[in-house]
Amino acid sequence: MLNPRELYTQRLASRRADAARLAARDRMISTIRLIVIAIAIVLLFVRAIFALIPVAVFIALLVMHERVITARRRAEAAAAFYTRGLARLDGTWIGHGVSGEEFVDEHHLFSGDLDLFGRGSIFELLCIAVTHSGRRKLASWLASPSTSVPEIVSRQEAVKELRDRVELREDVAIVGAEVAHDIEQAKLDAWGAMPPTPFARWEPFVARALGILAAIIVAISLPSAIAKLVGYTHPQAVVRLGPFANVPLWPLVVVILIEALFAARMRARITPILTAVERAEPALALLGRVLMRIENESFTSQRFVDAVARLRGRVVASAEIERLRKLVALLDARRNQFFAPIGAILLWTTNLAFAIERWRVESGRAIGAWIETVAEIEALGSLASLSFEHPDDFTMPDIIEEGRPLFDAGELGHPLIPGDRRVTNDIILSDTQRLLVVSGSNMSGKSTMLRSVGVAAVLAMAGGPVCARKMVIAPMKIGASIRINDSLQEGASRFYAEILRIRHLLENAPLLFLLDEILAGTNSHDRRIGAEAIVRGLVERGAIGLVSTHDLALAEIAKQLPNAANVHFEDHLEGDRVAFDYRMRPGVVTKSNALALMRSVGIEV
């Protein structure tokens, strides 16, 4: 087993050394370029022809400098990759990763209750994806956990295979970081999925024919044009141009006029084609590189084997992207002022637009699938990193499908609590113990236990590791009412918001439910009756779950329902301070710390 801290520390030192070496080379080449420019200027006044030598050297330095800058940026990105990894290991990652704020949904059945998104969230802890597609994929796996056992097991196998492939995760992160913004700006997946542009079959043929005809006529007419230009001053030169010296120029003029009319006819339809990709060459080059990196990797898990097979299907994805990149690169030639007249005669822009559209019709719809493959590897890489970085306190759960609800975890903890402060507990929910009523004083750990169960279920069904020594789960839907707030904008009190959430849980049962301080916004009489009815309704619909309370009267619910039990967290006084051990025990709590807590902050009671 690789030691994550040692590996990250070694590679961070190596990548920083590479970045420092390349930065020094960057500065050196910049200095040499200035010297070469100075030499070229001097030679222009001494002997102009000799200035061509430093000009050639300067051009070579430009190419070399660009490569050094690119390599330095990649070394810096690799160093940042390992810096973030060490921050996760040290517990200093909060605020330095991707928070996933864009995926926050206040009305989601559990994401807000379980801190899945936002600053210091599960998503920020997990996410190493750099493309928006990768982040969106990971977010969807967390917010909509799969209940398909084959799907979850397939993800688990891929995560296990990717777990120790740190270098692959590094490469995808580095290249992905370069490509992410450009690909998203270009919206290539949306462009590829657009309906074909309505061209008549004869129009691409006419464009090619006109371009070829114009090239031939130019080749034939060029001597005649030269003859007319030089004939007035050098009549003897005309003889040397041979039989083509007297070719009429009117065919060339006619062809150019026809081309102009044809190009004008096509302009409205080819402009959207060109606009979508004309600035996308860098993005295409990088996308091709990351696809090639995946294509050349050898995998054994079926999910990755299938992914590589998709990339190497009817066409090889990286090669096909490279073909499009070359077309886009040729398109850029039209901006060259020296080539522009030639390009106009050859119908360069129009013919390339037809070629790009042909590419899009043949392979465009696959772009979305190729980008999605990269996104999936990023999402799986995020889960694999969590597993790699926590070899001792996280485990891959067993996923079963037996038609009955089951959540069985040994030494379950919360992944957002650092390992040196984390307290774990055992918990079982099944068809023989469908409900646990969790009682205890304030701050004793009730809500944390509910969140630990919910997060473990989410991670397990996402295909990732869980913070437990062992765990067995039968996939099921999840619903929670832990962090419910009132809303001035929606005119809803906390109590009303809570009962709306509970109605949604009842509608989605059977599921794993997590209810914290249920119906705290109403009087004790209504609360007792309402809570029992809600819990009974959930259990009768096949649900399993936990209900927490510090109201001991609600602990009686467990006695009224079959397959239910009471558990509790307790505290003790250490001098004037209330202390907690966060251990879950059977039975109902027998004391409260509310008065002691009030006294501890100076309130006389």
C-alpha positions as CSV (number, residue, x, y, z in Angstrom):
1,M,0.0,0.0,0.0
2,L,1.3,3.4,-1.0
3,N,1.6,5.9,1.9
4,P,-0.4,8.9,0.6
5,R,1.4,11.5,2.7
6,E,4.8,10.3,1.7
7,L,3.9,10.1,-2.0
8,Y,2.3,13.5,-2.1
9,T,5.2,15.1,-0.3
10,Q,7.8,13.5,-2.6
11,R,5.9,14.4,-5.7
12,L,5.2,18.0,-4.5
13,A,8.9,18.5,-3.9
14,S,9.7,17.1,-7.4
15,R,7.1,19.2,-9.2
16,R,8.2,22.3,-7.3
17,A,11.8,21.6,-8.3
18,D,10.7,21.2,-11.9
19,A,8.7,24.5,-11.8
20,A,11.7,26.3,-10.3
21,R,14.1,24.9,-13.0
22,L,11.7,25.8,-15.8
23,A,11.1,29.3,-14.3
24,A,14.9,29.9,-14.4
25,R,15.0,28.7,-18.0
26,D,12.0,30.9,-18.8
27,R,14.0,34.0,-17.5
28,M,17.1,32.9,-19.3
29,I,15.4,32.6,-22.7
30,S,13.7,35.9,-22.2
31,T,17.1,37.5,-21.6
32,I,18.6,35.8,-24.6
33,R,15.7,37.0,-26.8
34,L,16.4,40.6,-25.8
35,I,20.1,40.1,-26.7
36,V,19.2,38.6,-30.1
37,I,16.9,41.5,-30.9
38,A,19.7,43.9,-30.0
39,I,22.2,42.1,-32.2
40,A,19.6,42.0,-35.1
41,I,19.2,45.8,-34.8
42,V,22.9,46.4,-34.9
43,L,23.4,44.2,-37.9
44,L,20.7,46.0,-39.8
45,F,22.9,49.1,-39.8
46,V,26.2,47.1,-40.4
47,R,25.2,44.6,-43.0
48,A,21.4,44.0,-43.4
49,I,21.7,40.6,-44.9
50,F,23.4,39.3,-41.7
51,A,20.4,40.4,-39.6
52,L,18.5,37.4,-41.0
53,I,20.6,35.1,-38.8
54,P,19.5,36.6,-35.4
55,V,15.9,36.8,-36.8
56,A,16.0,33.0,-37.5
57,V,17.5,32.5,-34.0
58,F,14.7,34.7,-32.5
59,I,12.0,32.6,-34.2
60,A,13.6,29.4,-32.9
61,L,13.7,30.9,-29.4
62,L,10.0,31.9,-29.6
63,V,9.1,28.2,-30.2
64,M,11.4,27.0,-27.5
65,H,10.1,29.6,-25.1
66,E,6.5,28.7,-25.6
67,R,7.3,25.0,-24.8
68,V,9.2,26.0,-21.6
69,I,6.3,28.2,-20.5
70,T,3.8,25.4,-21.1
71,A,6.0,22.9,-19.2
72,R,6.4,25.4,-16.3
73,R,2.6,25.9,-16.1
74,R,2.1,22.2,-16.0
75,A,4.7,21.7,-13.3
76,E,3.0,24.5,-11.3
77,A,-0.4,22.8,-11.8
78,A,1.0,19.5,-10.7
79,A,2.5,21.1,-7.6
80,A,-1.0,22.7,-6.9
81,F,-2.6,19.2,-7.3
82,Y,-0.4,17.7,-4.6
83,T,-0.6,20.8,-2.4
84,R,-4.4,20.3,-2.3
85,G,-4.0,16.6,-1.6
86,L,-1.8,17.4,1.4
87,A,-4.3,20.0,2.6
88,R,-7.0,17.3,2.5
89,L,-4.8,15.0,4.6
90,D,-4.0,17.8,7.1
91,G,-7.6,19.0,7.4
92,T,-6.8,22.4,6.0
93,W,-8.7,22.0,2.8
94,I,-11.8,24.1,3.6
95,G,-12.1,27.1,1.4
96,H,-9.2,26.0,-0.9
97,G,-11.2,23.6,-3.2
98,V,-14.3,23.7,-5.3
99,S,-17.3,24.3,-3.0
100,G,-20.0,23.3,-5.5
101,E,-22.2,26.3,-4.5
102,E,-23.8,26.1,-7.9
103,F,-25.3,22.8,-7.1
104,V,-27.0,24.0,-3.9
105,D,-30.8,23.3,-3.9
106,E,-32.7,24.4,-0.9
107,H,-35.6,22.2,-1.7
108,H,-33.6,19.0,-2.3
109,L,-34.7,16.1,-0.1
110,F,-31.3,15.7,1.7
111,S,-28.4,17.6,0.1
112,G,-28.6,20.7,2.3
113,D,-29.3,18.6,5.4
114,L,-26.1,16.5,4.8
115,D,-23.8,19.4,3.8
116,L,-23.2,17.9,0.3
117,F,-22.5,21.3,-1.3
118,G,-21.1,24.6,-0.2
119,R,-18.0,25.7,1.7
120,G,-16.6,22.9,3.8
121,S,-18.9,20.4,2.2
122,I,-18.6,16.8,1.2
123,F,-18.3,18.0,-2.4
124,E,-15.3,20.3,-1.6
125,L,-13.6,17.4,0.3
126,L,-14.1,15.1,-2.6
127,C,-13.8,17.0,-5.8
128,I,-10.6,17.0,-7.8
129,A,-12.5,17.5,-11.1
130,V,-11.4,20.5,-13.1
131,T,-13.9,20.5,-16.0
132,H,-17.4,21.7,-15.3
133,S,-18.7,18.4,-16.8
134,G,-16.7,16.4,-14.3
135,R,-17.9,18.5,-11.4
136,R,-21.5,18.2,-12.7
137,K,-21.1,14.4,-13.0
138,L,-19.8,14.1,-9.4
139,A,-22.6,16.4,-8.1
140,S,-25.2,14.3,-9.8
141,W,-23.9,11.1,-8.3
142,L,-24.1,12.7,-4.8
143,A,-27.5,14.4,-5.2
144,S,-29.1,11.5,-7.0
145,P,-27.5,8.3,-5.7
146,S,-28.0,5.3,-7.8
147,T,-30.2,2.5,-6.5
148,S,-29.0,0.0,-9.2
149,V,-26.7,-2.6,-7.6
150,P,-24.8,-3.3,-11.0
151,E,-24.3,0.4,-11.6
152,I,-22.9,1.0,-8.0
153,V,-20.7,-2.1,-8.2
154,S,-19.4,-1.0,-11.6
155,R,-18.4,2.3,-10.1
156,Q,-16.7,0.7,-7.1
157,E,-14.6,-1.5,-9.4
158,A,-13.5,1.5,-11.3
159,V,-12.7,3.4,-8.2
160,K,-10.6,0.5,-6.8
161,E,-8.6,0.4,-10.1
162,L,-8.1,4.1,-10.1
163,R,-7.2,4.3,-6.4
164,D,-3.5,3.9,-6.7
165,R,-3.1,5.4,-10.2
166,V,-2.1,8.8,-8.8
167,E,-0.2,9.8,-11.9
168,L,-3.2,9.2,-14.1
169,R,-5.3,11.4,-11.8
170,E,-2.6,14.0,-11.9
171,D,-2.3,14.0,-15.7
172,V,-6.1,14.3,-16.2
173,A,-6.3,17.1,-13.7
174,I,-3.4,19.0,-15.3
175,V,-4.5,18.7,-18.9
176,G,-8.1,19.0,-17.9
177,A,-7.3,22.3,-16.2
178,E,-5.9,23.7,-19.4
179,V,-8.8,22.5,-21.5
180,A,-11.7,23.2,-19.1
181,H,-12.4,26.9,-19.7
182,D,-11.9,26.8,-23.5
183,I,-14.1,23.7,-24.0
184,E,-16.8,25.2,-21.9
185,Q,-16.6,28.5,-23.7
186,A,-16.7,26.8,-27.1
187,K,-19.7,24.6,-26.1
188,L,-18.4,22.0,-28.5
189,D,-20.8,19.3,-27.2
190,A,-23.8,21.6,-27.9
191,W,-22.4,22.5,-31.3
192,G,-21.8,18.8,-32.2
193,A,-25.4,17.9,-31.3
194,M,-27.0,20.7,-33.4
195,P,-29.1,19.6,-36.4
196,P,-27.2,19.5,-39.7
197,T,-27.1,22.8,-41.6
198,P,-29.4,22.5,-44.6
199,F,-27.1,22.4,-47.6
200,A,-28.2,21.2,-51.1
201,R,-26.1,18.2,-52.3
202,W,-24.7,20.2,-55.2
203,E,-23.5,23.1,-53.1
204,P,-20.3,21.5,-51.6
205,F,-19.5,20.1,-55.1
206,V,-19.8,23.5,-56.7
207,A,-17.6,25.1,-54.0
208,R,-14.9,22.5,-54.6
209,A,-15.2,22.8,-58.4
210,L,-15.1,26.6,-58.4
211,G,-12.0,26.6,-56.2
212,I,-10.2,24.0,-58.4
213,L,-11.3,25.8,-61.6
214,A,-10.1,29.2,-60.2
215,A,-6.7,27.7,-59.2
216,I,-6.3,26.2,-62.7
217,I,-7.3,29.5,-64.4
218,V,-5.0,31.5,-62.2
219,A,-2.1,29.1,-63.0
220,I,-2.8,29.5,-66.7
221,S,-3.6,33.3,-66.6
222,L,-0.6,34.2,-64.4
223,P,1.9,34.5,-67.3
224,S,-0.5,36.6,-69.2
225,A,-1.1,38.9,-66.2
226,I,2.7,39.2,-65.7
227,A,3.1,39.9,-69.5
228,K,0.7,42.7,-69.3
229,L,2.4,44.2,-66.2
230,V,6.0,44.0,-67.6
231,G,5.3,44.3,-71.3
232,Y,5.2,48.1,-71.3
233,T,8.7,48.5,-69.9
234,H,10.4,45.2,-70.8
235,P,8.9,43.9,-74.1
236,Q,11.7,41.3,-74.5
237,A,10.6,39.6,-71.2
238,V,7.2,38.8,-72.7
239,V,8.7,36.4,-75.2
240,R,10.2,34.3,-72.4
241,L,6.8,33.7,-70.9
242,G,5.9,31.4,-73.8
243,P,2.5,30.6,-75.3
244,F,0.5,31.6,-72.1
245,A,1.6,35.2,-72.5
246,N,-1.5,36.0,-74.5
247,V,-4.1,34.1,-72.5
248,P,-7.2,36.3,-72.0
249,L,-8.0,37.3,-68.4
250,W,-11.7,37.5,-68.8
251,P,-12.3,33.8,-67.8
252,L,-10.5,34.6,-64.5
253,V,-12.7,37.6,-63.9
254,V,-15.8,35.6,-64.7
255,V,-14.9,32.8,-62.3
256,I,-14.1,35.3,-59.5
257,L,-17.5,37.0,-60.0
258,I,-19.3,33.6,-59.9
259,E,-17.3,32.7,-56.7
260,A,-18.2,36.1,-55.1
261,L,-21.9,35.5,-55.8
262,F,-21.7,31.9,-54.6
263,A,-19.9,32.9,-51.4
264,A,-22.5,35.6,-50.8
265,R,-25.3,33.0,-51.2
266,M,-23.6,30.7,-48.7
267,R,-22.5,33.3,-46.1
268,A,-25.6,33.2,-43.9
269,R,-25.4,29.4,-43.5
270,I,-21.7,29.0,-43.1
271,T,-21.2,31.9,-40.6
272,P,-22.7,29.9,-37.6
273,I,-20.5,26.9,-38.5
274,L,-17.4,29.1,-38.4
275,T,-18.3,31.1,-35.4
276,A,-18.7,28.0,-33.3
277,V,-15.2,26.7,-33.8
278,E,-13.0,29.4,-35.2
279,R,-11.4,30.1,-31.8
280,A,-11.5,26.5,-30.6
281,E,-8.1,25.2,-31.9
282,P,-6.3,25.4,-28.5
283,A,-9.3,23.7,-26.7
284,L,-9.4,21.0,-29.4
285,A,-5.7,20.3,-29.1
286,L,-6.0,19.9,-25.3
287,L,-9.1,17.8,-25.5
288,G,-7.4,15.5,-28.0
289,R,-4.5,15.2,-25.6
290,V,-6.6,14.2,-22.6
291,L,-8.5,11.8,-24.7
292,M,-5.3,10.2,-26.0
293,R,-4.0,9.9,-22.4
294,I,-7.1,7.9,-21.5
295,E,-7.1,5.9,-24.7
296,N,-3.5,4.8,-24.1
297,E,-4.1,3.6,-20.5
298,S,-4.6,-0.1,-19.9
299,F,-7.6,-1.0,-17.7
300,T,-9.2,-4.1,-16.3
301,S,-12.5,-2.9,-14.8
302,Q,-15.3,-3.3,-17.2
303,R,-16.4,0.3,-16.8
304,F,-13.1,1.7,-18.0
305,V,-12.7,-1.0,-20.6
306,D,-16.1,0.1,-22.0
307,A,-15.0,3.8,-21.8
308,V,-11.8,3.2,-23.7
309,A,-13.8,1.1,-26.3
310,R,-16.1,4.1,-26.8
311,L,-13.1,6.3,-27.4
312,R,-11.6,3.8,-29.8
313,G,-14.9,2.9,-31.5
314,R,-15.8,3.5,-35.1
315,V,-13.2,6.3,-35.1
316,V,-10.5,7.0,-32.5
317,A,-11.7,10.0,-30.5
318,S,-8.3,11.7,-30.2
319,A,-7.5,11.2,-33.9
320,E,-11.0,12.6,-34.9
321,I,-10.6,15.6,-32.6
322,E,-7.1,16.2,-34.2
323,R,-8.7,16.0,-37.7
324,L,-11.2,18.8,-36.6
325,R,-8.3,20.8,-35.0
326,K,-6.4,20.7,-38.3
327,L,-9.4,22.0,-40.2
328,V,-9.8,24.8,-37.7
329,A,-6.1,25.6,-37.9
330,L,-6.4,25.9,-41.7
331,L,-9.4,28.2,-41.2
332,D,-7.1,30.6,-39.3
333,A,-5.1,31.1,-42.4
334,R,-7.8,33.3,-43.8
335,R,-6.7,36.0,-41.3
336,N,-3.3,36.2,-42.9
337,Q,-3.2,39.3,-45.0
338,F,-0.8,37.7,-47.5
339,F,-2.9,34.6,-47.9
340,A,-6.3,36.3,-47.9
341,P,-6.4,37.1,-51.7
342,I,-5.4,33.5,-52.5
343,G,-7.9,32.2,-50.0
344,A,-10.7,34.3,-51.6
345,I,-9.9,32.9,-55.1
346,L,-9.8,29.3,-53.8
347,L,-13.1,29.8,-51.8
348,W,-11.0,28.7,-48.9
349,T,-13.4,29.7,-46.1
350,T,-16.5,28.3,-47.9
351,N,-14.8,24.9,-48.6
352,L,-13.4,24.6,-45.1
353,A,-16.9,25.4,-43.7
354,F,-18.3,22.5,-45.8
355,A,-15.5,20.2,-44.5
356,I,-16.1,21.2,-40.9
357,E,-19.8,20.6,-41.3
358,R,-19.1,17.2,-42.9
359,W,-17.0,16.4,-39.8
360,R,-19.8,17.6,-37.5
361,V,-22.4,15.4,-39.3
362,E,-20.1,12.4,-39.2
363,S,-18.7,12.7,-35.6
364,G,-20.2,15.8,-34.0
365,R,-22.7,13.9,-31.8
366,A,-19.9,11.9,-30.3
367,I,-18.2,15.0,-28.8
368,G,-20.7,15.0,-26.0
369,A,-20.0,11.3,-25.2
370,W,-16.2,11.9,-25.4
371,I,-16.5,14.9,-23.0
372,E,-18.8,12.8,-20.8
373,T,-16.1,10.1,-20.7
374,V,-13.6,12.5,-19.4
375,A,-16.1,13.8,-16.9
376,E,-16.8,10.3,-15.6
377,I,-13.1,9.6,-15.1
378,E,-12.8,12.9,-13.2
379,A,-15.8,11.9,-11.0
380,L,-14.4,8.4,-10.4
381,G,-11.0,10.0,-9.7
382,S,-12.5,12.1,-7.0
383,L,-13.9,9.1,-5.2
384,A,-10.6,7.2,-5.8
385,S,-8.6,10.0,-4.2
386,L,-10.8,9.9,-1.1
387,S,-10.1,6.1,-0.9
388,F,-6.4,6.5,-1.5
389,E,-6.0,9.3,1.0
390,H,-7.8,7.4,3.8
391,P,-6.7,3.8,3.7
392,D,-7.3,3.2,7.4
393,D,-10.5,4.9,8.3
394,F,-12.5,4.5,5.1
395,T,-13.7,1.3,3.4
396,M,-15.6,0.3,0.3
397,P,-19.0,-0.9,1.4
398,D,-20.7,-4.1,0.3
399,I,-23.7,-3.5,-1.9
400,I,-26.5,-6.1,-1.7
401,E,-29.8,-6.5,-3.4
402,E,-32.2,-8.7,-1.4
403,G,-35.5,-6.8,-1.6
404,R,-35.3,-5.7,2.0
405,P,-33.9,-2.4,3.5
406,L,-30.6,-2.7,5.2
407,F,-28.0,-0.2,6.6
408,D,-25.3,-2.0,8.7
409,A,-22.2,0.0,9.6
410,G,-19.4,-0.7,12.0
411,E,-17.4,2.1,13.5
412,L,-19.3,4.7,11.5
413,G,-18.0,8.3,11.6
414,H,-18.5,11.6,9.8
415,P,-15.9,12.3,7.0
416,L,-15.9,16.0,7.6
417,I,-14.6,15.5,11.2
418,P,-10.8,15.1,11.3
419,G,-9.7,11.6,12.2
420,D,-8.0,12.7,15.5
421,R,-11.4,14.1,16.8
422,R,-13.8,11.6,15.1
423,V,-15.8,9.3,17.3
424,T,-17.4,6.3,15.7
425,N,-20.4,4.2,16.5
426,D,-22.0,1.0,15.2
427,I,-25.5,1.1,13.8
428,I,-27.9,-1.3,12.2
429,L,-31.2,-0.6,10.4
430,S,-33.1,-3.5,8.8
431,D,-36.5,-5.0,8.4
432,T,-36.2,-6.2,12.0
433,Q,-35.1,-2.8,13.3
434,R,-36.6,-0.2,11.1
435,L,-36.5,2.7,13.5
436,L,-34.1,4.2,16.0
437,V,-35.3,7.0,18.2
438,V,-32.2,8.9,19.2
439,S,-32.5,10.9,22.5
440,G,-29.9,13.0,24.2
441,S,-29.0,16.4,25.4
442,N,-28.0,19.4,23.3
443,M,-24.6,19.1,21.5
444,S,-24.3,15.4,22.5
445,G,-24.0,14.1,18.9
446,K,-27.5,13.3,17.8
447,S,-27.5,15.4,14.6
448,T,-24.0,14.3,13.7
449,M,-25.1,10.7,13.9
450,L,-28.0,11.3,11.5
451,R,-25.7,13.1,9.1
452,S,-23.1,10.3,9.4
453,V,-25.7,7.8,8.3
454,G,-26.9,9.9,5.5
455,V,-23.5,10.8,4.1
456,A,-22.4,7.2,4.3
457,A,-25.5,6.1,2.3
458,V,-24.8,8.8,-0.3
459,L,-21.2,7.9,-0.7
460,A,-21.9,4.2,-0.8
461,M,-24.6,4.6,-3.6
462,A,-22.3,7.0,-5.5
463,G,-19.8,4.2,-5.7
464,G,-17.3,5.6,-3.3
465,P,-15.7,4.7,0.1
466,V,-17.5,5.4,3.4
467,C,-16.1,6.5,6.7
468,A,-16.5,3.2,8.6
469,R,-14.6,0.0,9.4
470,K,-17.2,-2.0,7.5
471,M,-20.6,-1.4,5.9
472,V,-23.3,-3.3,4.2
473,I,-26.2,-1.5,2.4
474,A,-29.1,-2.3,0.2
475,P,-29.6,0.7,-2.1
476,M,-32.6,2.9,-1.4
477,K,-33.7,6.5,-1.7
478,I,-32.8,9.0,1.0
479,G,-34.7,11.8,2.7
480,A,-33.9,14.1,5.5
481,S,-35.3,16.9,7.7
482,I,-32.3,18.1,9.7
483,R,-31.6,21.6,8.6
484,I,-35.0,23.2,7.7
485,N,-35.2,27.0,7.7
486,D,-38.0,29.5,7.3
487,S,-38.2,31.6,4.1
488,L,-39.3,35.2,4.0
489,Q,-39.3,35.1,0.2
490,E,-41.6,32.1,0.1
491,G,-43.7,33.1,3.1
492,A,-43.0,29.8,4.9
493,S,-42.3,29.3,8.6
494,R,-39.9,26.7,9.7
495,F,-42.7,24.5,10.9
496,Y,-44.5,24.8,7.5
497,A,-41.3,24.1,5.6
498,E,-40.7,21.1,7.8
499,I,-44.1,19.5,7.3
500,L,-43.8,20.1,3.5
501,R,-40.5,18.3,3.5
502,I,-42.0,15.4,5.6
503,R,-44.9,15.1,3.1
504,H,-42.3,14.7,0.3
505,L,-40.6,12.0,2.4
506,L,-43.8,10.1,2.8
507,E,-44.5,10.4,-1.0
508,N,-41.0,9.0,-1.7
509,A,-41.1,6.1,0.8
510,P,-39.8,3.5,1.1
511,L,-36.5,5.3,1.8
512,L,-33.9,5.9,4.4
513,F,-35.3,8.8,6.5
514,L,-33.4,11.1,8.9
515,L,-35.5,13.4,11.1
516,D,-33.8,15.7,13.5
517,E,-35.9,17.2,16.4
518,I,-39.1,16.4,14.6
519,L,-41.9,19.0,14.7
520,A,-40.0,21.2,17.1
521,G,-42.0,24.2,16.0
522,T,-45.3,23.2,17.6
523,N,-46.6,22.4,21.1
524,S,-45.7,19.2,22.9
525,H,-49.2,17.7,22.6
526,D,-49.5,18.1,18.8
527,R,-45.9,17.2,18.4
528,R,-46.3,13.9,20.2
529,I,-49.3,12.9,18.1
530,G,-47.9,14.2,14.8
531,A,-44.5,12.7,15.3
532,E,-45.9,9.2,16.0
533,A,-48.2,9.4,13.0
534,I,-45.4,10.5,10.7
535,V,-43.0,7.8,11.8
536,R,-45.6,5.1,11.7
537,G,-46.5,6.2,8.2
538,L,-42.9,6.0,7.0
539,V,-42.3,2.6,8.7
540,E,-45.6,1.2,7.3
541,R,-44.4,2.2,3.8
542,G,-41.3,0.1,4.2
543,A,-38.9,2.9,5.2
544,I,-36.1,2.7,7.7
545,G,-34.4,5.5,9.6
546,L,-33.6,7.6,12.6
547,V,-35.6,10.2,14.6
548,S,-33.7,12.4,17.1
549,T,-35.2,14.3,20.0
550,H,-34.3,15.8,23.3
551,D,-37.9,15.6,24.3
552,L,-38.1,12.5,26.4
553,A,-41.9,12.2,25.8
554,L,-41.1,11.4,22.1
555,A,-39.0,8.5,23.1
556,E,-42.2,6.7,23.9
557,I,-42.7,6.4,20.1
558,A,-40.3,3.4,20.0
559,K,-42.5,1.5,22.5
560,Q,-45.6,2.1,20.4
561,L,-44.2,0.8,17.1
562,P,-42.9,-2.7,16.2
563,N,-39.3,-3.1,15.0
564,A,-38.2,0.1,16.8
565,A,-35.7,0.9,19.5
566,N,-34.4,3.7,21.7
567,V,-30.8,4.8,21.7
568,H,-29.2,7.8,23.3
569,F,-26.1,10.0,23.7
570,E,-25.3,11.4,27.1
571,D,-22.9,13.8,28.8
572,H,-21.2,14.4,32.2
573,L,-19.9,17.4,34.1
574,E,-16.2,18.0,34.5
575,G,-16.1,20.8,37.0
576,D,-18.2,23.5,35.6
577,R,-17.9,22.2,32.1
578,V,-20.3,19.8,30.3
579,A,-18.3,17.1,28.5
580,F,-19.5,14.6,25.8
581,D,-18.1,11.3,24.7
582,Y,-20.3,11.0,21.6
583,R,-20.9,7.3,22.2
584,M,-24.3,5.9,21.2
585,R,-25.9,3.7,23.9
586,P,-29.1,1.7,24.0
587,G,-32.1,3.0,25.8
588,V,-33.5,6.5,26.6
589,V,-31.3,9.3,28.0
590,T,-32.0,9.9,31.6
591,K,-30.7,13.5,32.1
592,S,-30.5,16.9,30.4
593,N,-27.7,19.4,30.2
594,A,-29.8,22.5,29.2
595,L,-29.6,24.1,32.6
596,A,-25.9,23.3,33.0
597,L,-25.2,24.8,29.5
598,M,-27.0,28.0,30.4
599,R,-25.1,28.3,33.6
600,S,-21.8,27.7,31.8
601,V,-22.4,30.9,29.7
602,G,-23.3,33.0,32.7
603,I,-27.1,32.8,32.7
604,E,-28.5,32.5,36.2
605,V,-31.2,29.7,36.3
